[in-house]
Amino acid sequence: MDTYPQQELIKADGFDDALIGIDCQSMRLIYSAKKCIEILMRHTDEEDARLFYQEEIASAWFGDRTPIFCEDY
């Protein structure tokens, strides 16, 4: 993110450790789905973490700058 200080990038709060890159064409942050689920599992079991990820994170839409979640299982 420091590479593009002039860009308004939308972050997924609480998932900094899952950030794996940026799509330079769309200027959208890219997060690892696997790492997001691992972060959620710090607070709940795997099944609930996967469900929450699918329903609340991966399906969220914040417009053209919505982060990309890479399925990297």
PDB file of N, H, CA, C and O in Angstrom:
ATOM      1  N   MET A   1       0.822  -1.189   0.000  1.00  0.00           N
ATOM      2  CA  MET A   1       0.000   0.000   0.000  1.00  0.00           C
ATOM      3  C   MET A   1       0.865   1.252   0.000  1.00  0.00           C
ATOM      4  O   MET A   1       0.457   2.306  -0.488  1.00  0.00           O
ATOM      5  N   ASP A   2       2.053   1.123   0.549  1.00  0.00           N
ATOM      6  H   ASP A   2       2.385   0.267   0.946  1.00  0.00           H
ATOM      7  CA  ASP A   2       2.953   2.274   0.562  1.00  0.00           C
ATOM      8  C   ASP A   2       3.411   2.649  -0.845  1.00  0.00           C
ATOM      9  O   ASP A   2       3.822   3.784  -1.088  1.00  0.00           O
ATOM     10  N   THR A   3       3.340   1.691  -1.771  1.00  0.00           N
ATOM     11  H   THR A   3       3.007   0.769  -1.574  1.00  0.00           H
ATOM     12  CA  THR A   3       3.765   1.927  -3.142  1.00  0.00           C
ATOM     13  C   THR A   3       2.797   2.851  -3.873  1.00  0.00           C
ATOM     14  O   THR A   3       3.194   3.542  -4.811  1.00  0.00           O
ATOM     15  N   TYR A   4       1.537   2.872  -3.455  1.00  0.00           N
ATOM     16  H   TYR A   4       1.215   2.311  -2.692  1.00  0.00           H
ATOM     17  CA  TYR A   4       0.503   3.671  -4.115  1.00  0.00           C
ATOM     18  C   TYR A   4      -0.180   4.613  -3.119  1.00  0.00           C
ATOM     19  O   TYR A   4      -1.382   4.492  -2.886  1.00  0.00           O
ATOM     20  N   PRO A   5       0.564   5.541  -2.534  1.00  0.00           N
ATOM     21  CA  PRO A   5      -0.028   6.405  -1.499  1.00  0.00           C
ATOM     22  C   PRO A   5      -1.121   7.334  -2.030  1.00  0.00           C
ATOM     23  O   PRO A   5      -1.964   7.795  -1.261  1.00  0.00           O
ATOM     24  N   GLN A   6      -1.114   7.610  -3.325  1.00  0.00           N
ATOM     25  H   GLN A   6      -0.429   7.235  -3.950  1.00  0.00           H
ATOM     26  CA  GLN A   6      -2.093   8.514  -3.900  1.00  0.00           C
ATOM     27  C   GLN A   6      -3.435   7.822  -4.179  1.00  0.00           C
ATOM     28  O   GLN A   6      -4.427   8.495  -4.460  1.00  0.00           O
ATOM     29  N   GLN A   7      -3.473   6.507  -4.105  1.00  0.00           N
ATOM     30  H   GLN A   7      -2.667   5.960  -3.876  1.00  0.00           H
ATOM     31  CA  GLN A   7      -4.690   5.746  -4.388  1.00  0.00           C
ATOM     32  C   GLN A   7      -5.521   5.553  -3.125  1.00  0.00           C
ATOM     33  O   GLN A   7      -4.989   5.375  -2.029  1.00  0.00           O
ATOM     34  N   GLU A   8      -6.830   5.592  -3.306  1.00  0.00           N
ATOM     35  H   GLU A   8      -7.262   5.736  -4.196  1.00  0.00           H
ATOM     36  CA  GLU A   8      -7.743   5.286  -2.205  1.00  0.00           C
ATOM     37  C   GLU A   8      -8.079   3.807  -2.283  1.00  0.00           C
ATOM     38  O   GLU A   8      -8.952   3.399  -3.049  1.00  0.00           O
ATOM     39  N   LEU A   9      -7.389   3.015  -1.497  1.00  0.00           N
ATOM     40  H   LEU A   9      -6.679   3.347  -0.875  1.00  0.00           H
ATOM     41  CA  LEU A   9      -7.574   1.577  -1.504  1.00  0.00           C
ATOM     42  C   LEU A   9      -8.497   1.161  -0.364  1.00  0.00           C
ATOM     43  O   LEU A   9      -8.362   1.650   0.758  1.00  0.00           O
ATOM     44  N   ILE A  10      -9.421   0.271  -0.648  1.00  0.00           N
ATOM     45  H   ILE A  10      -9.530  -0.126  -1.560  1.00  0.00           H
ATOM     46  CA  ILE A  10     -10.330  -0.224   0.388  1.00  0.00           C
ATOM     47  C   ILE A  10      -9.712  -1.460   1.029  1.00  0.00           C
ATOM     48  O   ILE A  10      -9.407  -2.444   0.355  1.00  0.00           O
ATOM     49  N   LYS A  11      -9.536  -1.389   2.343  1.00  0.00           N
ATOM     50  H   LYS A  11      -9.784  -0.590   2.890  1.00  0.00           H
ATOM     51  CA  LYS A  11      -8.954  -2.492   3.100  1.00  0.00           C
ATOM     52  C   LYS A  11     -10.055  -3.311   3.757  1.00  0.00           C
ATOM     53  O   LYS A  11     -11.133  -2.802   4.065  1.00  0.00           O
ATOM     54  N   ALA A  12      -9.765  -4.582   3.963  1.00  0.00           N
ATOM     55  H   ALA A  12      -8.889  -4.996   3.713  1.00  0.00           H
ATOM     56  CA  ALA A  12     -10.624  -5.454   4.758  1.00  0.00           C
ATOM     57  C   ALA A  12     -10.101  -5.377   6.192  1.00  0.00           C
ATOM     58  O   ALA A  12      -9.057  -5.948   6.508  1.00  0.00           O
ATOM     59  N   ASP A  13     -10.816  -4.681   7.045  1.00  0.00           N
ATOM     60  H   ASP A  13     -11.664  -4.217   6.789  1.00  0.00           H
ATOM     61  CA  ASP A  13     -10.369  -4.471   8.423  1.00  0.00           C
ATOM     62  C   ASP A  13     -10.116  -5.785   9.144  1.00  0.00           C
ATOM     63  O   ASP A  13     -10.932  -6.706   9.101  1.00  0.00           O
ATOM     64  N   GLY A  14      -8.973  -5.853   9.805  1.00  0.00           N
ATOM     65  H   GLY A  14      -8.309  -5.106   9.840  1.00  0.00           H
ATOM     66  CA  GLY A  14      -8.622  -7.021  10.587  1.00  0.00           C
ATOM     67  C   GLY A  14      -7.928  -8.120   9.799  1.00  0.00           C
ATOM     68  O   GLY A  14      -7.594  -9.168  10.351  1.00  0.00           O
ATOM     69  N   PHE A  15      -7.710  -7.885   8.515  1.00  0.00           N
ATOM     70  H   PHE A  15      -7.981  -7.034   8.066  1.00  0.00           H
ATOM     71  CA  PHE A  15      -7.134  -8.925   7.676  1.00  0.00           C
ATOM     72  C   PHE A  15      -5.818  -8.513   7.034  1.00  0.00           C
ATOM     73  O   PHE A  15      -5.486  -8.984   5.946  1.00  0.00           O
ATOM     74  N   ASP A  16      -5.069  -7.645   7.691  1.00  0.00           N
ATOM     75  H   ASP A  16      -5.338  -7.263   8.575  1.00  0.00           H
ATOM     76  CA  ASP A  16      -3.780  -7.205   7.142  1.00  0.00           C
ATOM     77  C   ASP A  16      -2.837  -8.368   6.882  1.00  0.00           C
ATOM     78  O   ASP A  16      -2.082  -8.348   5.910  1.00  0.00           O
ATOM     79  N   ASP A  17      -2.872  -9.386   7.745  1.00  0.00           N
ATOM     80  H   ASP A  17      -3.486  -9.402   8.534  1.00  0.00           H
ATOM     81  CA  ASP A  17      -1.989 -10.544   7.574  1.00  0.00           C
ATOM     82  C   ASP A  17      -2.380 -11.401   6.368  1.00  0.00           C
ATOM     83  O   ASP A  17      -1.600 -12.255   5.946  1.00  0.00           O
ATOM     84  N   ALA A  18      -3.562 -11.188   5.815  1.00  0.00           N
ATOM     85  H   ALA A  18      -4.195 -10.494   6.159  1.00  0.00           H
ATOM     86  CA  ALA A  18      -4.027 -11.958   4.659  1.00  0.00           C
ATOM     87  C   ALA A  18      -3.799 -11.215   3.340  1.00  0.00           C
ATOM     88  O   ALA A  18      -4.066 -11.758   2.268  1.00  0.00           O
ATOM     89  N   LEU A  19      -3.315  -9.998   3.415  1.00  0.00           N
ATOM     90  H   LEU A  19      -3.098  -9.556   4.286  1.00  0.00           H
ATOM     91  CA  LEU A  19      -3.066  -9.198   2.209  1.00  0.00           C
ATOM     92  C   LEU A  19      -1.894  -9.794   1.438  1.00  0.00           C
ATOM     93  O   LEU A  19      -0.800  -9.953   1.979  1.00  0.00           O
ATOM     94  N   ILE A  20      -2.134 -10.126   0.161  1.00  0.00           N
ATOM     95  H   ILE A  20      -3.023  -9.998  -0.279  1.00  0.00           H
ATOM     96  CA  ILE A  20      -1.078 -10.753  -0.631  1.00  0.00           C
ATOM     97  C   ILE A  20      -0.663  -9.932  -1.847  1.00  0.00           C
ATOM     98  O   ILE A  20       0.313 -10.279  -2.511  1.00  0.00           O
ATOM     99  N   GLY A  21      -1.380  -8.854  -2.153  1.00  0.00           N
ATOM    100  H   GLY A  21      -2.173  -8.572  -1.613  1.00  0.00           H
ATOM    101  CA  GLY A  21      -0.964  -8.051  -3.299  1.00  0.00           C
ATOM    102  C   GLY A  21      -1.994  -7.022  -3.701  1.00  0.00           C
ATOM    103  O   GLY A  21      -2.944  -6.732  -2.974  1.00  0.00           O
ATOM    104  N   ILE A  22      -1.771  -6.477  -4.896  1.00  0.00           N
ATOM    105  H   ILE A  22      -1.000  -6.713  -5.486  1.00  0.00           H
ATOM    106  CA  ILE A  22      -2.662  -5.473  -5.459  1.00  0.00           C
ATOM    107  C   ILE A  22      -2.796  -5.726  -6.951  1.00  0.00           C
ATOM    108  O   ILE A  22      -1.820  -6.050  -7.627  1.00  0.00           O
ATOM    109  N   ASP A  23      -4.013  -5.577  -7.458  1.00  0.00           N
ATOM    110  H   ASP A  23      -4.806  -5.315  -6.909  1.00  0.00           H
ATOM    111  CA  ASP A  23      -4.234  -5.673  -8.893  1.00  0.00           C
ATOM    112  C   ASP A  23      -3.945  -4.293  -9.475  1.00  0.00           C
ATOM    113  O   ASP A  23      -4.686  -3.340  -9.234  1.00  0.00           O
ATOM    114  N   CYS A  24      -2.884  -4.195 -10.226  1.00  0.00           N
ATOM    115  H   CYS A  24      -2.281  -4.969 -10.422  1.00  0.00           H
ATOM    116  CA  CYS A  24      -2.424  -2.898 -10.726  1.00  0.00           C
ATOM    117  C   CYS A  24      -3.360  -2.300 -11.778  1.00  0.00           C
ATOM    118  O   CYS A  24      -3.333  -1.090 -12.002  1.00  0.00           O
ATOM    119  N   GLN A  25      -4.177  -3.114 -12.416  1.00  0.00           N
ATOM    120  H   GLN A  25      -4.199  -4.097 -12.234  1.00  0.00           H
ATOM    121  CA  GLN A  25      -5.128  -2.602 -13.407  1.00  0.00           C
ATOM    122  C   GLN A  25      -6.303  -1.898 -12.735  1.00  0.00           C
ATOM    123  O   GLN A  25      -6.680  -0.788 -13.113  1.00  0.00           O
ATOM    124  N   SER A  26      -6.869  -2.557 -11.743  1.00  0.00           N
ATOM    125  H   SER A  26      -6.564  -3.458 -11.436  1.00  0.00           H
ATOM    126  CA  SER A  26      -8.062  -2.005 -11.090  1.00  0.00           C
ATOM    127  C   SER A  26      -7.743  -1.276  -9.791  1.00  0.00           C
ATOM    128  O   SER A  26      -8.613  -0.629  -9.208  1.00  0.00           O
ATOM    129  N   MET A  27      -6.496  -1.380  -9.337  1.00  0.00           N
ATOM    130  H   MET A  27      -5.789  -1.905  -9.811  1.00  0.00           H
ATOM    131  CA  MET A  27      -6.072  -0.785  -8.063  1.00  0.00           C
ATOM    132  C   MET A  27      -6.919  -1.303  -6.907  1.00  0.00           C
ATOM    133  O   MET A  27      -7.389  -0.538  -6.065  1.00  0.00           O
ATOM    134  N   ARG A  28      -7.103  -2.629  -6.888  1.00  0.00           N
ATOM    135  H   ARG A  28      -6.722  -3.250  -7.572  1.00  0.00           H
ATOM    136  CA  ARG A  28      -7.833  -3.296  -5.813  1.00  0.00           C
ATOM    137  C   ARG A  28      -6.864  -4.192  -5.054  1.00  0.00           C
ATOM    138  O   ARG A  28      -6.029  -4.869  -5.653  1.00  0.00           O
ATOM    139  N   LEU A  29      -6.986  -4.187  -3.732  1.00  0.00           N
ATOM    140  H   LEU A  29      -7.664  -3.637  -3.246  1.00  0.00           H
ATOM    141  CA  LEU A  29      -6.164  -5.051  -2.900  1.00  0.00           C
ATOM    142  C   LEU A  29      -6.597  -6.503  -3.072  1.00  0.00           C
ATOM    143  O   LEU A  29      -7.771  -6.782  -3.313  1.00  0.00           O
ATOM    144  N   ILE A  30      -5.647  -7.423  -2.947  1.00  0.00           N
ATOM    145  H   ILE A  30      -4.693  -7.196  -2.751  1.00  0.00           H
ATOM    146  CA  ILE A  30      -5.923  -8.849  -3.083  1.00  0.00           C
ATOM    147  C   ILE A  30      -5.599  -9.533  -1.755  1.00  0.00           C
ATOM    148  O   ILE A  30      -4.514  -9.373  -1.197  1.00  0.00           O
ATOM    149  N   TYR A  31      -6.569 -10.292  -1.273  1.00  0.00           N
ATOM    150  H   TYR A  31      -7.451 -10.422  -1.726  1.00  0.00           H
ATOM    151  CA  TYR A  31      -6.416 -11.024  -0.023  1.00  0.00           C
ATOM    152  C   TYR A  31      -6.489 -12.520  -0.279  1.00  0.00           C
ATOM    153  O   TYR A  31      -7.208 -12.969  -1.172  1.00  0.00           O
ATOM    154  N   SER A  32      -5.750 -13.286   0.498  1.00  0.00           N
ATOM    155  H   SER A  32      -5.166 -12.922   1.224  1.00  0.00           H
ATOM    156  CA  SER A  32      -5.779 -14.735   0.464  1.00  0.00           C
ATOM    157  C   SER A  32      -6.997 -15.227   1.241  1.00  0.00           C
ATOM    158  O   SER A  32      -7.141 -14.927   2.426  1.00  0.00           O
ATOM    159  N   ALA A  33      -7.870 -15.982   0.579  1.00  0.00           N
ATOM    160  H   ALA A  33      -7.753 -16.226  -0.384  1.00  0.00           H
ATOM    161  CA  ALA A  33      -9.036 -16.544   1.254  1.00  0.00           C
ATOM    162  C   ALA A  33      -8.589 -17.481   2.378  1.00  0.00           C
ATOM    163  O   ALA A  33      -9.152 -17.469   3.473  1.00  0.00           O
ATOM    164  N   LYS A  34      -7.581 -18.281   2.094  1.00  0.00           N
ATOM    165  H   LYS A  34      -7.123 -18.291   1.205  1.00  0.00           H
ATOM    166  CA  LYS A  34      -7.073 -19.224   3.088  1.00  0.00           C
ATOM    167  C   LYS A  34      -6.597 -18.487   4.341  1.00  0.00           C
ATOM    168  O   LYS A  34      -6.906 -18.892   5.462  1.00  0.00           O
ATOM    169  N   LYS A  35      -5.852 -17.416   4.145  1.00  0.00           N
ATOM    170  H   LYS A  35      -5.601 -17.087   3.235  1.00  0.00           H
ATOM    171  CA  LYS A  35      -5.338 -16.659   5.289  1.00  0.00           C
ATOM    172  C   LYS A  35      -6.468 -15.946   6.029  1.00  0.00           C
ATOM    173  O   LYS A  35      -6.429 -15.833   7.255  1.00  0.00           O
ATOM    174  N   CYS A  36      -7.480 -15.460   5.293  1.00  0.00           N
ATOM    175  H   CYS A  36      -7.512 -15.552   4.298  1.00  0.00           H
ATOM    176  CA  CYS A  36      -8.628 -14.823   5.953  1.00  0.00           C
ATOM    177  C   CYS A  36      -9.323 -15.817   6.870  1.00  0.00           C
ATOM    178  O   CYS A  36      -9.678 -15.484   8.000  1.00  0.00           O
ATOM    179  N   ILE A  37      -9.516 -17.038   6.381  1.00  0.00           N
ATOM    180  H   ILE A  37      -9.228 -17.308   5.462  1.00  0.00           H
ATOM    181  CA  ILE A  37     -10.172 -18.065   7.189  1.00  0.00           C
ATOM    182  C   ILE A  37      -9.314 -18.425   8.397  1.00  0.00           C
ATOM    183  O   ILE A  37      -9.841 -18.636   9.489  1.00  0.00           O
ATOM    184  N   GLU A  38      -8.011 -18.495   8.213  1.00  0.00           N
ATOM    185  H   GLU A  38      -7.583 -18.323   7.325  1.00  0.00           H
ATOM    186  CA  GLU A  38      -7.121 -18.772   9.345  1.00  0.00           C
ATOM    187  C   GLU A  38      -7.238 -17.677  10.405  1.00  0.00           C
ATOM    188  O   GLU A  38      -7.220 -17.965  11.602  1.00  0.00           O
ATOM    189  N   ILE A  39      -7.357 -16.446   9.975  1.00  0.00           N
ATOM    190  H   ILE A  39      -7.372 -16.212   9.003  1.00  0.00           H
ATOM    191  CA  ILE A  39      -7.520 -15.328  10.921  1.00  0.00           C
ATOM    192  C   ILE A  39      -8.843 -15.477  11.676  1.00  0.00           C
ATOM    193  O   ILE A  39      -8.890 -15.295  12.893  1.00  0.00           O
ATOM    194  N   LEU A  40      -9.912 -15.808  10.957  1.00  0.00           N
ATOM    195  H   LEU A  40      -9.874 -15.956   9.969  1.00  0.00           H
ATOM    196  CA  LEU A  40     -11.215 -15.999  11.599  1.00  0.00           C
ATOM    197  C   LEU A  40     -11.197 -17.164  12.580  1.00  0.00           C
ATOM    198  O   LEU A  40     -11.901 -17.141  13.590  1.00  0.00           O
ATOM    199  N   MET A  41     -10.397 -18.179  12.284  1.00  0.00           N
ATOM    200  H   MET A  41      -9.826 -18.198  11.463  1.00  0.00           H
ATOM    201  CA  MET A  41     -10.324 -19.356  13.155  1.00  0.00           C
ATOM    202  C   MET A  41      -9.640 -19.059  14.491  1.00  0.00           C
ATOM    203  O   MET A  41      -9.649 -19.904  15.386  1.00  0.00           O
ATOM    204  N   ARG A  42      -9.064 -17.899  14.632  1.00  0.00           N
ATOM    205  H   ARG A  42      -9.057 -17.213  13.905  1.00  0.00           H
ATOM    206  CA  ARG A  42      -8.506 -17.500  15.930  1.00  0.00           C
ATOM    207  C   ARG A  42      -9.627 -17.279  16.944  1.00  0.00           C
ATOM    208  O   ARG A  42      -9.397 -17.282  18.153  1.00  0.00           O
ATOM    209  N   HIS A  43     -10.859 -17.084  16.422  1.00  0.00           N
ATOM    210  H   HIS A  43     -11.045 -17.081  15.440  1.00  0.00           H
ATOM    211  CA  HIS A  43     -11.996 -16.734  17.274  1.00  0.00           C
ATOM    212  C   HIS A  43     -13.132 -17.744  17.232  1.00  0.00           C
ATOM    213  O   HIS A  43     -14.062 -17.669  18.035  1.00  0.00           O
ATOM    214  N   THR A  44     -13.061 -18.703  16.286  1.00  0.00           N
ATOM    215  H   THR A  44     -12.305 -18.764  15.633  1.00  0.00           H
ATOM    216  CA  THR A  44     -14.149 -19.674  16.150  1.00  0.00           C
ATOM    217  C   THR A  44     -13.617 -20.935  15.480  1.00  0.00           C
ATOM    218  O   THR A  44     -12.442 -21.003  15.119  1.00  0.00           O
ATOM    219  N   ASP A  45     -14.482 -21.934  15.315  1.00  0.00           N
ATOM    220  H   ASP A  45     -15.436 -21.879  15.609  1.00  0.00           H
ATOM    221  CA  ASP A  45     -14.036 -23.174  14.670  1.00  0.00           C
ATOM    222  C   ASP A  45     -14.002 -23.004  13.144  1.00  0.00           C
ATOM    223  O   ASP A  45     -14.488 -22.008  12.608  1.00  0.00           O
ATOM    224  N   GLU A  46     -13.427 -23.984  12.465  1.00  0.00           N
ATOM    225  H   GLU A  46     -13.032 -24.793  12.900  1.00  0.00           H
ATOM    226  CA  GLU A  46     -13.219 -23.877  11.021  1.00  0.00           C
ATOM    227  C   GLU A  46     -14.523 -23.761  10.243  1.00  0.00           C
ATOM    228  O   GLU A  46     -14.614 -22.956   9.316  1.00  0.00           O
ATOM    229  N   GLU A  47     -15.509 -24.527  10.593  1.00  0.00           N
ATOM    230  H   GLU A  47     -15.435 -25.180  11.347  1.00  0.00           H
ATOM    231  CA  GLU A  47     -16.785 -24.488   9.876  1.00  0.00           C
ATOM    232  C   GLU A  47     -17.422 -23.104   9.948  1.00  0.00           C
ATOM    233  O   GLU A  47     -17.847 -22.556   8.931  1.00  0.00           O
ATOM    234  N   ASP A  48     -17.486 -22.541  11.159  1.00  0.00           N
ATOM    235  H   ASP A  48     -17.140 -22.986  11.985  1.00  0.00           H
ATOM    236  CA  ASP A  48     -18.068 -21.206  11.321  1.00  0.00           C
ATOM    237  C   ASP A  48     -17.216 -20.149  10.629  1.00  0.00           C
ATOM    238  O   ASP A  48     -17.752 -19.187  10.080  1.00  0.00           O
ATOM    239  N   ALA A  49     -15.902 -20.317  10.650  1.00  0.00           N
ATOM    240  H   ALA A  49     -15.467 -21.099  11.097  1.00  0.00           H
ATOM    241  CA  ALA A  49     -15.012 -19.365   9.988  1.00  0.00           C
ATOM    242  C   ALA A  49     -15.256 -19.363   8.483  1.00  0.00           C
ATOM    243  O   ALA A  49     -15.340 -18.303   7.862  1.00  0.00           O
ATOM    244  N   ARG A  50     -15.368 -20.555   7.902  1.00  0.00           N
ATOM    245  H   ARG A  50     -15.300 -21.416   8.406  1.00  0.00           H
ATOM    246  CA  ARG A  50     -15.625 -20.650   6.451  1.00  0.00           C
ATOM    247  C   ARG A  50     -16.981 -20.053   6.090  1.00  0.00           C
ATOM    248  O   ARG A  50     -17.104 -19.338   5.095  1.00  0.00           O
ATOM    249  N   LEU A  51     -17.974 -20.339   6.879  1.00  0.00           N
ATOM    250  H   LEU A  51     -17.874 -20.919   7.687  1.00  0.00           H
ATOM    251  CA  LEU A  51     -19.317 -19.804   6.631  1.00  0.00           C
ATOM    252  C   LEU A  51     -19.322 -18.280   6.720  1.00  0.00           C
ATOM    253  O   LEU A  51     -19.866 -17.602   5.848  1.00  0.00           O
ATOM    254  N   PHE A  52     -18.718 -17.751   7.771  1.00  0.00           N
ATOM    255  H   PHE A  52     -18.276 -18.302   8.479  1.00  0.00           H
ATOM    256  CA  PHE A  52     -18.659 -16.301   7.933  1.00  0.00           C
ATOM    257  C   PHE A  52     -17.896 -15.668   6.772  1.00  0.00           C
ATOM    258  O   PHE A  52     -18.315 -14.642   6.237  1.00  0.00           O
ATOM    259  N   TYR A  53     -16.787 -16.273   6.385  1.00  0.00           N
ATOM    260  H   TYR A  53     -16.446 -17.107   6.820  1.00  0.00           H
ATOM    261  CA  TYR A  53     -15.999 -15.756   5.264  1.00  0.00           C
ATOM    262  C   TYR A  53     -16.852 -15.679   4.001  1.00  0.00           C
ATOM    263  O   TYR A  53     -16.874 -14.646   3.330  1.00  0.00           O
ATOM    264  N   GLN A  54     -17.552 -16.761   3.672  1.00  0.00           N
ATOM    265  H   GLN A  54     -17.535 -17.599   4.217  1.00  0.00           H
ATOM    266  CA  GLN A  54     -18.361 -16.809   2.456  1.00  0.00           C
ATOM    267  C   GLN A  54     -19.512 -15.806   2.486  1.00  0.00           C
ATOM    268  O   GLN A  54     -19.762 -15.112   1.500  1.00  0.00           O
ATOM    269  N   GLU A  55     -20.206 -15.731   3.612  1.00  0.00           N
ATOM    270  H   GLU A  55     -20.003 -16.294   4.413  1.00  0.00           H
ATOM    271  CA  GLU A  55     -21.411 -14.914   3.696  1.00  0.00           C
ATOM    272  C   GLU A  55     -21.144 -13.434   3.959  1.00  0.00           C
ATOM    273  O   GLU A  55     -21.898 -12.582   3.490  1.00  0.00           O
ATOM    274  N   GLU A  56     -20.090 -13.116   4.696  1.00  0.00           N
ATOM    275  H   GLU A  56     -19.477 -13.809   5.078  1.00  0.00           H
ATOM    276  CA  GLU A  56     -19.879 -11.747   5.126  1.00  0.00           C
ATOM    277  C   GLU A  56     -18.676 -11.054   4.492  1.00  0.00           C
ATOM    278  O   GLU A  56     -18.643  -9.825   4.415  1.00  0.00           O
ATOM    279  N   ILE A  57     -17.711 -11.806   4.049  1.00  0.00           N
ATOM    280  H   ILE A  57     -17.737 -12.804   4.111  1.00  0.00           H
ATOM    281  CA  ILE A  57     -16.488 -11.184   3.542  1.00  0.00           C
ATOM    282  C   ILE A  57     -16.391 -11.312   2.026  1.00  0.00           C
ATOM    283  O   ILE A  57     -16.338 -10.308   1.316  1.00  0.00           O
ATOM    284  N   ALA A  58     -16.368 -12.539   1.537  1.00  0.00           N
ATOM    285  H   ALA A  58     -16.411 -13.355   2.113  1.00  0.00           H
ATOM    286  CA  ALA A  58     -16.184 -12.755   0.099  1.00  0.00           C
ATOM    287  C   ALA A  58     -17.330 -12.182  -0.729  1.00  0.00           C
ATOM    288  O   ALA A  58     -17.126 -11.808  -1.884  1.00  0.00           O
ATOM    289  N   SER A  59     -18.513 -12.109  -0.165  1.00  0.00           N
ATOM    290  H   SER A  59     -18.679 -12.413   0.773  1.00  0.00           H
ATOM    291  CA  SER A  59     -19.666 -11.606  -0.916  1.00  0.00           C
ATOM    292  C   SER A  59     -19.917 -10.111  -0.723  1.00  0.00           C
ATOM    293  O   SER A  59     -20.844  -9.563  -1.320  1.00  0.00           O
ATOM    294  N   ALA A  60     -19.122  -9.457   0.085  1.00  0.00           N
ATOM    295  H   ALA A  60     -18.369  -9.903   0.570  1.00  0.00           H
ATOM    296  CA  ALA A  60     -19.306  -8.020   0.337  1.00  0.00           C
ATOM    297  C   ALA A  60     -18.987  -7.220  -0.929  1.00  0.00           C
ATOM    298  O   ALA A  60     -18.112  -7.598  -1.708  1.00  0.00           O
ATOM    299  N   TRP A  61     -19.696  -6.126  -1.121  1.00  0.00           N
ATOM    300  H   TRP A  61     -20.407  -5.819  -0.488  1.00  0.00           H
ATOM    301  CA  TRP A  61     -19.476  -5.269  -2.287  1.00  0.00           C
ATOM    302  C   TRP A  61     -19.446  -3.810  -1.836  1.00  0.00           C
ATOM    303  O   TRP A  61     -20.385  -3.313  -1.214  1.00  0.00           O
ATOM    304  N   PHE A  62     -18.345  -3.142  -2.165  1.00  0.00           N
ATOM    305  H   PHE A  62     -17.582  -3.546  -2.670  1.00  0.00           H
ATOM    306  CA  PHE A  62     -18.170  -1.738  -1.803  1.00  0.00           C
ATOM    307  C   PHE A  62     -17.890  -0.893  -3.033  1.00  0.00           C
ATOM    308  O   PHE A  62     -17.251   0.155  -2.940  1.00  0.00           O
ATOM    309  N   GLY A  63     -18.361  -1.341  -4.170  1.00  0.00           N
ATOM    310  H   GLY A  63     -18.880  -2.192  -4.245  1.00  0.00           H
ATOM    311  CA  GLY A  63     -18.140  -0.599  -5.408  1.00  0.00           C
ATOM    312  C   GLY A  63     -16.901  -1.078  -6.152  1.00  0.00           C
ATOM    313  O   GLY A  63     -16.379  -2.159  -5.882  1.00  0.00           O
ATOM    314  N   ASP A  64     -16.446  -0.275  -7.077  1.00  0.00           N
ATOM    315  H   ASP A  64     -16.870   0.604  -7.297  1.00  0.00           H
ATOM    316  CA  ASP A  64     -15.344  -0.643  -7.963  1.00  0.00           C
ATOM    317  C   ASP A  64     -14.030  -0.928  -7.255  1.00  0.00           C
ATOM    318  O   ASP A  64     -13.150  -1.565  -7.835  1.00  0.00           O
ATOM    319  N   ARG A  65     -13.877  -0.485  -6.051  1.00  0.00           N
ATOM    320  H   ARG A  65     -14.591   0.033  -5.580  1.00  0.00           H
ATOM    321  CA  ARG A  65     -12.621  -0.687  -5.311  1.00  0.00           C
ATOM    322  C   ARG A  65     -12.704  -1.820  -4.290  1.00  0.00           C
ATOM    323  O   ARG A  65     -11.811  -1.972  -3.456  1.00  0.00           O
ATOM    324  N   THR A  66     -13.779  -2.618  -4.353  1.00  0.00           N
ATOM    325  H   THR A  66     -14.504  -2.494  -5.030  1.00  0.00           H
ATOM    326  CA  THR A  66     -13.926  -3.741  -3.435  1.00  0.00           C
ATOM    327  C   THR A  66     -12.715  -4.657  -3.550  1.00  0.00           C
ATOM    328  O   THR A  66     -12.319  -5.010  -4.661  1.00  0.00           O
ATOM    329  N   PRO A  67     -12.122  -5.046  -2.435  1.00  0.00           N
ATOM    330  CA  PRO A  67     -10.969  -5.950  -2.496  1.00  0.00           C
ATOM    331  C   PRO A  67     -11.293  -7.257  -3.209  1.00  0.00           C
ATOM    332  O   PRO A  67     -12.447  -7.681  -3.273  1.00  0.00           O
ATOM    333  N   ILE A  68     -10.261  -7.878  -3.739  1.00  0.00           N
ATOM    334  H   ILE A  68      -9.323  -7.534  -3.688  1.00  0.00           H
ATOM    335  CA  ILE A  68     -10.349  -9.177  -4.397  1.00  0.00           C
ATOM    336  C   ILE A  68      -9.941 -10.232  -3.365  1.00  0.00           C
ATOM    337  O   ILE A  68      -8.949 -10.068  -2.655  1.00  0.00           O
ATOM    338  N   PHE A  69     -10.712 -11.303  -3.293  1.00  0.00           N
ATOM    339  H   PHE A  69     -11.518 -11.436  -3.869  1.00  0.00           H
ATOM    340  CA  PHE A  69     -10.376 -12.410  -2.403  1.00  0.00           C
ATOM    341  C   PHE A  69     -10.016 -13.610  -3.272  1.00  0.00           C
ATOM    342  O   PHE A  69     -10.862 -14.159  -3.977  1.00  0.00           O
ATOM    343  N   CYS A  70      -8.768 -14.002  -3.209  1.00  0.00           N
ATOM    344  H   CYS A  70      -8.080 -13.556  -2.636  1.00  0.00           H
ATOM    345  CA  CYS A  70      -8.202 -15.059  -4.040  1.00  0.00           C
ATOM    346  C   CYS A  70      -8.438 -16.415  -3.372  1.00  0.00           C
ATOM    347  O   CYS A  70      -7.988 -16.644  -2.250  1.00  0.00           O
ATOM    348  N   GLU A  71      -9.132 -17.295  -4.054  1.00  0.00           N
ATOM    349  H   GLU A  71      -9.498 -17.109  -4.966  1.00  0.00           H
ATOM    350  CA  GLU A  71      -9.353 -18.652  -3.546  1.00  0.00           C
ATOM    351  C   GLU A  71      -8.070 -19.446  -3.725  1.00  0.00           C
ATOM    352  O   GLU A  71      -7.759 -19.885  -4.832  1.00  0.00           O
ATOM    353  N   ASP A  72      -7.337 -19.630  -2.662  1.00  0.00           N
ATOM    354  H   ASP A  72      -7.590 -19.274  -1.762  1.00  0.00           H
ATOM    355  CA  ASP A  72      -6.010 -20.260  -2.722  1.00  0.00           C
ATOM    356  C   ASP A  72      -5.909 -21.443  -1.768  1.00  0.00           C
ATOM    357  O   ASP A  72      -4.892 -21.620  -1.097  1.00  0.00           O
ATOM    358  N   TYR A  73      -6.947 -22.237  -1.711  1.00  0.00           N
ATOM    359  H   TYR A  73      -7.773 -22.093  -2.256  1.00  0.00           H
ATOM    360  CA  TYR A  73      -6.988 -23.362  -0.757  1.00  0.00           C
ATOM    361  C   TYR A  73      -5.957 -24.391  -1.088  1.00  0.00           C
ATOM    362  O   TYR A  73      -5.849 -25.402  -0.395  1.00  0.00           O
TER     363      TYR A  73
END
